[in-house]
C-alpha cells in the first residue's frame, strides 16, 4: 500500500506566499541589476528566504518569466491575457472607444511596471539558452494575444478578416515593450506622453483598417 499523501491547506497557503515573495524579489533584482548580475543568493536575500527555497521555486530563467508575468498581468501562467479578469472586463465593454481606452491604459501601465524586466529578458536571451527558450515561449504567447486582439477587431467589424494576421503584427509593434523603452527610457518621454502616443498610433491603424473595409 502506498503511503497517503498529506495535504494541509495552511501549509499550501504558506508555500504560495513564499513563492510569491520569491518571484516578487526576483523581479526587483532582475529589473534593478539585470539578468547576469542577479544570483539565486541575491534573490534569496531580497526575499528573506534560504537559497534552497529559491532553487525549489524554479530556475533562474523560470523566475524571470514568472516575475514578468506577475508584474505585467498580476498572476503567473500561460493563459491568455484576455482571460485575466481585468482584461476580460475591458474587452466586454460595449463602446469601442471605451475598450480602446481601457486596453491602452492597461498596456501603458503594464509596460511601465515591466520595463526593467523586459530589458533583463533581452540580456537573458543572449547569454542563457534556457532563458532564450523561455523568452521565445513568452513572445509566442504575446503573439497569440495580439491575434486575439485582431480577432476582436474583426468581430467588431473594424478589420477585415483577411487582414487580421498583419494587424496582429502591427498591434504587437505599437504596444510592445521595445517602443516603451525607446520613448520613455531612452528619449525621456513622460508616461502621459507615451500613453497619448499609444492612442494616436492605434487610432491611425484603426483608420487604415476602416479605409480598407470601405
SULQUIHU-V249486 format. One record per pair of residues at least 4 apart in sequence whose ideal C-beta (glycine too) atoms are under 7 Angstrom apart, sorted by the first residue. I is the first residue (numbers start at 1). GAP is how many residues later the second one is. If there is no record, write none. Layout:
i=I gap=GAP
i=I gap=GAP
This chain:
i=7 gap=5
i=8 gap=4
i=9 gap=4
i=10 gap=4
i=11 gap=4
i=12 gap=4
i=13 gap=4
i=14 gap=4
i=15 gap=4
i=16 gap=4
i=17 gap=4
i=18 gap=4
i=18 gap=31
i=18 gap=35
i=19 gap=4
i=19 gap=38
i=20 gap=4
i=21 gap=4
i=21 gap=26
i=21 gap=28
i=22 gap=4
i=22 gap=21
i=22 gap=25
i=22 gap=27
i=22 gap=31
i=22 gap=32
i=22 gap=35
i=23 gap=4
i=23 gap=40
i=23 gap=43
i=23 gap=44
i=23 gap=47
i=24 gap=4
i=24 gap=46
i=25 gap=4
i=25 gap=18
i=25 gap=21
i=25 gap=22
i=26 gap=4
i=26 gap=17
i=26 gap=37
i=26 gap=38
i=26 gap=41
i=27 gap=4
i=27 gap=40
i=27 gap=43
i=27 gap=44
i=27 gap=90
i=28 gap=4
i=28 gap=18
i=29 gap=4
i=29 gap=9
i=29 gap=13
i=29 gap=14
i=29 gap=17
i=30 gap=5
i=30 gap=8
i=30 gap=34
i=30 gap=37
i=30 gap=87
i=30 gap=90
i=31 gap=85
i=31 gap=86
i=31 gap=89
i=32 gap=84
i=33 gap=4
i=33 gap=5
i=34 gap=4
i=34 gap=86
i=34 gap=89
i=35 gap=29
i=35 gap=85
i=35 gap=88
i=35 gap=89
i=36 gap=87
i=36 gap=91
i=38 gap=4
i=38 gap=5
i=40 gap=4
i=40 gap=11
i=40 gap=14
i=40 gap=15
i=40 gap=20
i=41 gap=4
i=41 gap=10
i=42 gap=4
i=43 gap=4
i=43 gap=11
i=43 gap=20
i=44 gap=5
i=44 gap=6
i=44 gap=7
i=44 gap=9
i=44 gap=10
i=49 gap=4
i=49 gap=5
i=51 gap=4
i=52 gap=4
i=53 gap=4
i=57 gap=6
i=58 gap=4
i=58 gap=5
i=58 gap=8
i=59 gap=4
i=59 gap=71
i=60 gap=4
i=61 gap=4
i=61 gap=63
i=61 gap=67
i=61 gap=69
i=61 gap=70
i=61 gap=73
i=62 gap=4
i=62 gap=72
i=63 gap=4
i=64 gap=4
i=64 gap=56
i=64 gap=57
i=64 gap=60
i=64 gap=67
i=65 gap=4
i=65 gap=69
i=65 gap=73
i=66 gap=4
i=66 gap=10
i=67 gap=4
i=67 gap=50
i=68 gap=4
i=68 gap=46
i=68 gap=49
i=68 gap=53
i=68 gap=70
i=69 gap=4
i=69 gap=7
i=69 gap=8
i=70 gap=4
i=70 gap=5
i=70 gap=6
i=71 gap=42
i=71 gap=43
i=71 gap=46
i=72 gap=38
i=72 gap=41
i=72 gap=42
i=73 gap=8
i=73 gap=11
i=74 gap=10
i=78 gap=63
i=79 gap=4
i=80 gap=64
i=80 gap=65
i=80 gap=68
i=81 gap=6
i=81 gap=64
i=82 gap=5
i=82 gap=6
i=82 gap=9
i=82 gap=63
i=82 gap=66
i=83 gap=5
i=84 gap=4
i=85 gap=4
i=86 gap=4
i=86 gap=20
i=87 gap=4
i=87 gap=19
i=88 gap=4
i=90 gap=9
i=90 gap=12
i=90 gap=13
i=90 gap=16
i=91 gap=8
i=91 gap=61
i=93 gap=5
i=93 gap=6
i=93 gap=9
i=95 gap=4
i=96 gap=4
i=96 gap=60
i=96 gap=62
i=97 gap=4
i=98 gap=4
i=99 gap=4
i=100 gap=4
i=100 gap=102
i=101 gap=4
i=102 gap=4
i=103 gap=4
i=104 gap=4
i=104 gap=91
i=104 gap=94
i=104 gap=95
i=104 gap=98
i=105 gap=4
i=106 gap=4
i=107 gap=4
i=107 gap=68
i=107 gap=91
i=108 gap=4
i=108 gap=83
i=108 gap=86
i=108 gap=87
i=108 gap=90
i=109 gap=4
i=110 gap=4
i=111 gap=4
i=111 gap=66
i=111 gap=69
i=112 gap=79
i=114 gap=4
i=114 gap=63
i=115 gap=4
i=115 gap=62
i=115 gap=65
i=115 gap=66
i=115 gap=70
i=116 gap=4
i=117 gap=4
i=118 gap=4
i=118 gap=59
i=118 gap=63
i=119 gap=4
i=119 gap=62
i=120 gap=4
i=121 gap=4
i=121 gap=14
i=122 gap=4
i=123 gap=4
i=124 gap=4
i=124 gap=7
i=124 gap=11
i=125 gap=6
i=125 gap=7
i=125 gap=10
i=128 gap=4
i=129 gap=4
i=130 gap=4
i=131 gap=4
i=132 gap=4
i=133 gap=4
i=134 gap=4
i=135 gap=4
i=136 gap=4
i=137 gap=4
i=138 gap=4
i=139 gap=4
i=140 gap=4
i=141 gap=4
i=142 gap=4
i=142 gap=30
i=143 gap=4
i=143 gap=25
i=143 gap=29
i=144 gap=4
i=145 gap=4
i=146 gap=4
i=146 gap=22
i=146 gap=25
i=146 gap=26
i=147 gap=4
i=147 gap=21
i=148 gap=4
i=149 gap=4
i=149 gap=22
i=150 gap=4
i=150 gap=9
i=150 gap=14
i=150 gap=17
i=150 gap=18
i=150 gap=21
i=151 gap=4
i=151 gap=13
i=152 gap=4
i=153 gap=5
i=153 gap=6
i=153 gap=14
i=153 gap=56
i=154 gap=5
i=154 gap=7
i=154 gap=10
i=158 gap=48
i=158 gap=51
i=158 gap=52
i=159 gap=4
i=159 gap=5
i=159 gap=8
i=159 gap=50
i=160 gap=52
i=160 gap=53
i=163 gap=4
i=163 gap=46
i=163 gap=49
i=164 gap=4
i=166 gap=4
i=167 gap=4
i=167 gap=42
i=168 gap=4
i=169 gap=4
i=170 gap=4
i=170 gap=35
i=171 gap=4
i=172 gap=4
i=174 gap=5
i=174 gap=24
i=174 gap=27
i=174 gap=28
i=174 gap=31
i=175 gap=23
i=177 gap=4
i=178 gap=4
i=179 gap=4
i=180 gap=4
i=180 gap=14
i=181 gap=4
i=181 gap=5
i=182 gap=4
i=182 gap=5
i=183 gap=4
i=183 gap=6
i=183 gap=11
i=183 gap=14
i=184 gap=5
i=184 gap=7
i=184 gap=10
i=189 gap=4
i=189 gap=5
i=190 gap=4
i=191 gap=4
i=192 gap=4
i=193 gap=4
i=194 gap=4
i=195 gap=4
i=196 gap=4
i=197 gap=4
i=198 gap=4
i=199 gap=4
i=200 gap=4
i=201 gap=4
i=202 gap=4
i=203 gap=4
i=204 gap=4
i=205 gap=4
i=206 gap=4
i=207 gap=4
i=208 gap=4
i=209 gap=4
i=210 gap=4
